[in-house]
């Protein structure tokens, strides 16, 4: 395997959140892969069970026809990472990918870009009959896959911060297993105005319960060139308090960080009073802010304005609470305006006693960082394990995180043994005696590429002694 190809396979080796964990696994990746992108787009699946399993990848075209299938063996408690060209070497058409297995609880992730000036990815998307896309810009690409076996008609509502339609809703029909992909300009006559589109609601007029999955790729958002990816959120999400374990703002060395906080009121019938609290890494209250999200509306504020931050460097975490018990969702977007890297991070709803972050990219040109948050009233005694791809231990450390505090470090600062590695790959396991939140960012050392690695509950993983 050549050096470039080996690096690509290491870069795409991630875990995302499982789409199904009842009797089997169905992982949906609605982002449409163009033919020219198949050499720079990868998929990874992790099998946390105790037995080997076969995962079948299927490439579906716009009309829902299977244009390639690829059965792959994923070892017990192991991982498979493949480029699209390796899964579908004879592909002649663009398509979206679905991975299925008889084994329950599999995790999946895709990643793509030019790996020099931009790249990003996302976990397998959750399908639903109604979705909200919290991040929409005039330069967004919309990718929607019909994951069901029957044709569906959907309605796209482009919404402003006031919750009102900006333009006439756009209807379309997607064949069974088919997809729709377009730029915003190809759907709506929106102006090139950052303040206009806030979010989008996708309503499926489904025959039966055939759901859709969606991904947004926001081009040149906050910095250029860049690519920031976020999945559609089921409108039925009921979270009334959400957490962002990491917020960074201001100059840090050669970097100049900005964070943008986006929120969406998932209630289409009632205004939502929300309180945002920014707490420093050390646990000190920085500022509260309270405002009302209109019904079906949203907000988008830079952290400096939202929390009246000074011009110096700020690092901490954010809690958002609905004061009247209505559901909310959102994101934080990080950007280094000097190097132009951008990443979008979804909120976390429930703290976990264990977390899996399924990729380590730490050899040049990459680094991996880990942020952990203890929002409890008691200290968290946390163990961090760095694991090789074959499941053996690179190193481990133990830390105590005081109540209400967070920490953000390079993985090699947690695990010094990372610096002596000669090959990349592997994953991170975090275990705590009280539930915690966490995110992983991996990035190029010049910070032109930032990517969020979603956390998944790690309660089925047992680390080596």
C-alpha positions in Angstrom: 0.0 0.0 0.0 1.5 3.3 -1.1 2.2 6.1 1.4 -0.6 8.4 0.2 -3.1 5.6 0.2 -2.0 4.5 3.7 -2.3 8.0 5.0 -5.8 8.3 3.6 -6.9 5.0 5.2 -5.6 6.2 8.5 -7.4 9.5 8.2 -10.8 7.9 7.5 -10.7 5.5 10.4 -13.4 6.9 12.6 -16.4 5.8 14.6 -19.7 7.7 14.6 -23.0 7.1 16.3 -25.0 3.9 15.5 -28.1 4.3 13.5 -29.6 1.1 14.7 -28.8 -1.1 17.6 -31.9 -3.3 18.1 -31.5 -6.4 15.9 -29.2 -5.3 13.1 -27.2 -2.3 12.0 -28.1 0.0 9.1 -25.6 2.9 8.6 -26.7 5.6 6.3 -24.3 8.0 4.7 -26.5 10.5 2.7 -23.6 12.6 1.4 -23.5 12.0 -2.3 -20.0 10.9 -3.5 -19.1 12.1 -7.0 -16.9 9.9 -9.1 -14.0 12.3 -8.9 -14.3 12.2 -5.1 -14.1 8.5 -4.6 -10.3 8.5 -4.3 -10.5 11.1 -1.5 -13.6 9.8 0.4 -13.4 7.0 2.9 -15.8 5.0 5.1 -15.1 3.3 8.4 -17.1 0.8 10.4 -16.3 -0.5 13.8 -17.7 -3.7 15.2 -17.8 -3.6 19.0 -19.2 -7.1 19.3 -17.4 -10.2 20.3 -17.8 -12.0 16.9 -16.7 -11.2 13.4 -19.4 -9.8 11.2 -19.9 -9.1 7.5 -21.0 -5.6 6.5 -22.4 -5.0 3.0 -21.8 -1.6 1.5 -24.2 -0.6 -1.3 -23.8 2.4 -3.6 -27.2 3.8 -4.7 -27.6 6.2 -7.7 -30.1 9.1 -8.0 -32.9 6.7 -9.1 -32.3 4.3 -6.3 -30.6 1.6 -8.3 -27.8 -0.3 -6.7 -24.6 0.5 -8.7 -22.3 -1.6 -6.6 -22.2 -3.9 -3.5 -19.2 -4.7 -1.4 -19.4 -7.3 1.4 -16.6 -6.7 3.9 -15.5 -8.7 7.0 -15.1 -6.6 10.1 -13.3 -8.4 12.9 -14.7 -8.7 16.4 -14.0 -5.5 18.4 -12.2 -4.3 15.2 -12.4 -1.8 12.5 -12.6 -1.6 8.7 -11.6 1.5 6.9 -11.8 1.7 3.1 -11.8 4.3 0.4 -14.8 4.5 -1.9 -12.7 3.3 -4.8 -11.8 0.2 -2.8 -15.4 -0.5 -2.0 -16.7 0.2 -5.5 -13.8 -0.1 -8.0 -16.1 -0.3 -11.0 -18.4 2.6 -10.0 -19.5 4.7 -13.0 -22.0 7.0 -11.3 -22.2 9.2 -8.2 -24.2 7.8 -5.3 -24.9 7.6 -1.5 -23.8 4.7 0.6 -25.7 2.4 2.9 -23.9 -0.2 5.1 -25.9 -3.1 6.6 -25.1 -6.0 8.9 -26.8 -8.6 10.9 -24.8 -7.5 13.9 -26.2 -4.9 16.2 -24.5 -1.7 17.4 -22.0 -1.1 14.6 -20.7 2.5 14.3 -19.8 4.3 11.1 -18.2 7.5 9.7 -17.3 9.0 6.4 -14.6 11.6 5.6 -13.6 13.5 2.5 -11.8 16.5 1.1 -8.5 17.4 -0.5 -6.7 16.9 2.8 -4.5 20.0 2.2 -6.8 23.0 2.3 -10.2 21.5 3.4 -11.7 18.2 4.6 -14.5 17.1 7.0 -16.9 14.3 7.6 -19.7 13.1 9.8 -21.1 10.1 11.6 -23.8 7.9 10.0 -26.9 10.1 9.8 -30.2 9.4 11.7 -33.2 9.1 9.3 -36.6 10.5 10.2 -39.8 11.5 8.6 -39.1 15.1 9.6 -35.6 16.6 9.9 -34.1 20.0 10.8 -30.9 21.2 9.2 -29.5 23.6 11.9 -26.8 25.1 9.7 -27.7 26.6 6.3 -25.8 29.2 4.4 -26.1 30.5 0.8 -23.2 28.3 -0.1 -24.5 25.1 1.4 -24.9 21.8 -0.5 -27.9 19.8 0.5 -27.7 16.0 0.3 -30.9 13.9 1.0 -31.2 10.2 0.7 -34.4 8.2 0.8 -33.4 5.3 3.0 -36.7 3.4 2.5 -38.1 1.0 0.0 -40.8 3.3 -1.3 -40.8 6.6 -3.2 -41.3 9.7 -1.0 -42.4 13.3 -1.5 -40.6 15.8 0.7 -41.0 19.6 1.2 -38.0 21.8 1.9 -38.8 24.9 4.0 -36.0 27.5 4.1 -36.4 29.4 7.3 -35.0 32.6 8.7 -34.2 33.4 12.3 -37.8 34.5 12.8 -39.1 31.1 11.8 -40.8 32.3 8.7 -40.3 30.9 5.2 -37.8 33.0 3.2 -39.1 31.7 -0.1 -41.8 29.4 -1.4 -41.3 25.9 0.0 -39.7 23.5 -2.5 -41.3 20.1 -3.1 -39.6 17.2 -4.7 -40.0 13.4 -5.1 -37.2 11.0 -4.3 -37.4 7.4 -5.6 -36.9 4.5 -3.2 -33.2 4.4 -2.2 -32.6 7.4 -4.4 -31.0 10.8 -3.6 -31.3 14.5 -4.1 -28.3 16.7 -4.2 -28.2 20.4 -5.0 -26.6 23.7 -4.0 -28.7 26.3 -2.3 -28.6 28.4 -5.4 -30.0 25.5 -7.3 -33.1 25.3 -5.1 -33.8 28.8 -3.8 -33.1 32.2 -5.2 -31.4 33.4 -2.0 -29.1 36.4 -1.8 -25.5 36.1 -0.9 -26.3 37.4 2.6 -24.9 35.6 5.7 -27.9 36.8 7.8 -30.7 35.4 5.6 -31.0 31.6 5.7 -30.9 30.2 9.3 -32.0 26.6 9.0 -34.1 24.3 7.0 -37.0 21.9 7.8 -37.5 18.8 5.7 -40.9 17.2 5.9 -41.4 13.8 4.3 -44.9 13.1 3.0 -44.1 9.4 3.4 -46.2 6.5 2.4 -45.9 4.4 5.5 -42.8 5.2 7.5 -40.0 5.4 4.9 -37.7 8.0 6.4 -35.0 10.3 4.8 -31.5 11.1 6.0 -29.7 14.4 5.2 -26.3 16.1 5.4 -25.3 19.7 4.8 -21.9 20.6 3.4 -21.3 24.3 4.1 -18.7 25.6 1.7 -16.4 28.4 2.8 -18.3 29.0 6.0 -16.5 31.5 8.3 -13.2 31.0 6.4 -12.2 30.1 2.8 -11.4 27.6 1.5 -13.2 25.3 4.0 -15.8 22.6 4.2 -18.0 22.2 7.3 -20.4 19.2 7.6 -23.4 18.6 9.7 -26.2 16.0 9.7 -29.9 16.6 9.8 -31.5 16.3 13.3 -34.9 14.5 13.7 -37.5 17.2 14.5 -38.8 14.9 17.2 -35.7 15.4 19.3 -36.9 16.3 22.8 -33.7 17.7 24.4 -34.4 20.8 26.5 -30.8 21.2 27.7 -27.8 20.8 25.5 -24.0 21.0 26.1 -21.0 22.1 24.1 -17.9 20.7 25.9 -15.6 23.2 24.2 -15.6 26.8 23.1 -12.5 28.7 22.1 -12.2 32.3 21.2 -9.3 34.8 20.6 -5.6 34.7 19.7 -3.6 31.6 20.6 0.0 31.6 19.3 -0.2 32.1 15.5 -3.9 31.2 15.5 -6.9 33.5 15.9 -9.9 31.5 17.0 -13.6 32.4 16.6 -16.6 30.4 17.6 -20.1 30.8 16.4 -23.1 29.4 18.3 -26.2 28.5 16.3 -29.5 27.5 17.9 -32.8 26.2 16.5 -36.2 26.1 18.3 -37.6 22.7 17.3 -41.1 23.7 18.4 -43.1 24.9 15.4 -45.9 26.2 17.6 -44.4 28.1 20.6 -41.6 30.6 21.3 -38.7 29.2 23.3 -37.0 31.2 26.1 -33.4 30.0 26.4 -30.5 30.7 28.7 -27.0 30.3 27.5 -24.2 29.9 30.1 -20.5 30.2 29.3 -18.2 28.7 31.9 -14.4 28.9 31.7 -12.2 25.9 31.7 -11.5 26.4 35.4 -15.2 26.4 36.2 -15.7 30.2 36.7 -18.9 31.7 35.3 -18.1 34.0 32.5 -21.5 35.2 31.4 -25.2 34.2 31.1 -27.3 35.4 28.2 -31.1 34.9 27.8 -33.3 35.5 24.8 -36.3 34.1 23.0 -36.2 31.9 19.9 -39.3 32.4 17.9 -41.5 29.4 17.0 -39.6 27.4 14.4 -36.9 30.1 14.6 -33.2 30.2 15.2 -30.3 32.3 16.2 -26.7 32.6 15.1 -24.2 34.6 17.2 -20.4 34.9 17.4 -19.3 33.9 20.9 -17.5 37.2 21.4 -20.8 39.1 21.0 -23.0 36.5 22.7 -21.0 36.5 25.9 -19.4 40.0 25.7 -15.9 38.4 25.7 -12.7 40.4 26.0 -10.1 40.5 23.2 -7.9 37.9 24.9 -7.9 34.1 24.6 -11.0 32.4 26.1 -11.5 28.6 26.6 -14.4 26.9 28.2 -17.8 25.2 27.7 -21.4 26.2 27.1 -24.8 25.0 28.5 -28.0 25.9 26.7 -31.3 25.4 28.6 -34.9 25.9 27.5 -36.7 27.8 30.3 -40.1 26.6 29.2 -39.3 23.0 28.5 -39.3 23.1 24.7 -36.9 21.2 22.5 -33.8 22.8 21.1 -30.8 21.9 19.0 -27.9 23.7 17.4 -24.1 23.6 16.8 -20.8 25.4 17.5 -18.6 26.2 14.6 -14.9 26.7 15.2 -12.6 28.6 12.8 -9.0 29.7 12.8 -9.2 32.8 10.8 -5.4 32.8 10.3 -5.1 29.2 8.9 -8.7 29.0 7.7 -9.6 25.6 9.2 -13.3 25.2 10.1 -15.2 22.4 12.0 -18.8 22.2 13.1 -19.7 20.3 16.3 -23.2 19.1 17.2 -24.5 19.5 20.8 -24.4 16.7 23.3 -27.5 15.8 25.3 -26.6 13.0 27.8 -23.3 12.6 29.6 -21.8 9.1 29.5 -19.7 7.0 31.9 -17.6 5.9 28.9 -16.9 7.4 25.5 -15.2 6.0 22.3 -13.4 8.2 19.8 -12.4 5.9 17.1 -9.5 7.5 15.4 -6.0 8.7 16.2 -4.2 10.8 13.6 -1.1 12.1 15.3 1.8 11.6 12.9 2.8 14.5 10.6 0.9 16.3 9.2 -1.8 15.4 11.8 -2.6 16.0 15.4 -5.5 14.8 17.6 -7.0 16.8 20.5 -9.5 15.8 23.2 -11.8 18.0 25.2 -13.6 16.6 28.3 -16.3 18.2 30.4 -17.4 17.4 33.9 -20.8 19.2 34.4 -21.5 17.3 37.7 -21.3 18.7 41.2 -18.7 16.1 42.2 -15.2 15.5 40.8 -14.8 13.1 37.9 -12.0 10.5 38.1 -11.2 9.8 34.4 -9.1 7.3 32.6 -7.9 7.9 29.1 -6.8 4.9 27.0 -5.0 5.2 23.6 -5.5 2.0 21.6 -3.8 0.6 18.5 -5.9 -0.6 15.6 -5.4 -4.2 16.7 -6.8 -3.4 20.2 -3.5 -3.4 22.1 -2.7 -0.5 24.5 -0.5 2.4 23.4 -0.8 4.0 26.8 -3.1 5.2 29.5 -3.4 8.0 32.0 -5.7 9.0 34.9 -6.9 12.5 35.6 -9.2 14.1 38.1 -11.5 16.8 36.7 -13.1 19.0 39.3 -16.8 19.7 39.2 -18.0 22.2 36.6 -14.7 22.2 34.7 -13.4 21.2 31.3 -10.0 20.4 29.8 -8.8 20.5 26.3 -5.4 19.0 25.4 -3.5 17.3 22.6 -3.8 13.5 22.9 0.0 13.3 23.2 -0.2 15.5 26.3 -2.6 12.9 27.9 -0.6 9.9 26.5 3.1 10.7 26.1 3.7 7.4 24.4 1.9 8.8 21.3 5.1 10.7 20.4 7.1 7.5 19.9 4.7 5.8 17.5 5.8 4.9 14.0 2.3 4.3 12.4 -1.0 6.1 12.8 -4.5 4.8 13.5 -6.2 3.5 16.5 -8.8 4.9 18.8 -9.4 6.6 22.2 -11.5 5.2 25.1 -12.5 7.4 28.0 -13.9 6.0 31.2 -15.2 8.0 34.2 -16.7 7.3 37.6 -19.4 9.9 36.9 -20.9 10.7 33.4 -18.9 13.2 31.3 -19.1 14.9 27.9 -16.4 14.9 25.4 -15.3 15.8 21.8 -12.4 14.9 19.7 -10.9 17.2 17.0 -8.2 16.0 14.6 -6.5 18.5 12.5 -3.6 19.2 10.2 -0.6 20.8 12.0 -1.0 23.9 9.9 -4.6 24.1 11.0 -6.0 24.4 7.5 -8.0 21.2 8.1 -10.2 20.8 11.2 -12.5 17.8 11.7 -14.8 16.8 14.5 -14.9 13.1 15.5 -18.3 12.4 17.2 -18.3 10.6 20.5 -20.2 7.4 20.9 -21.1 5.6 24.1 -18.4 3.1 25.0 -20.2 0.9 27.4 -19.7 -2.3 25.4 -15.9 -1.8 25.2 -13.6 -3.4 27.8 -10.1 -2.0 27.7 -7.1 -4.2 28.4 -5.6 -4.2 31.9 
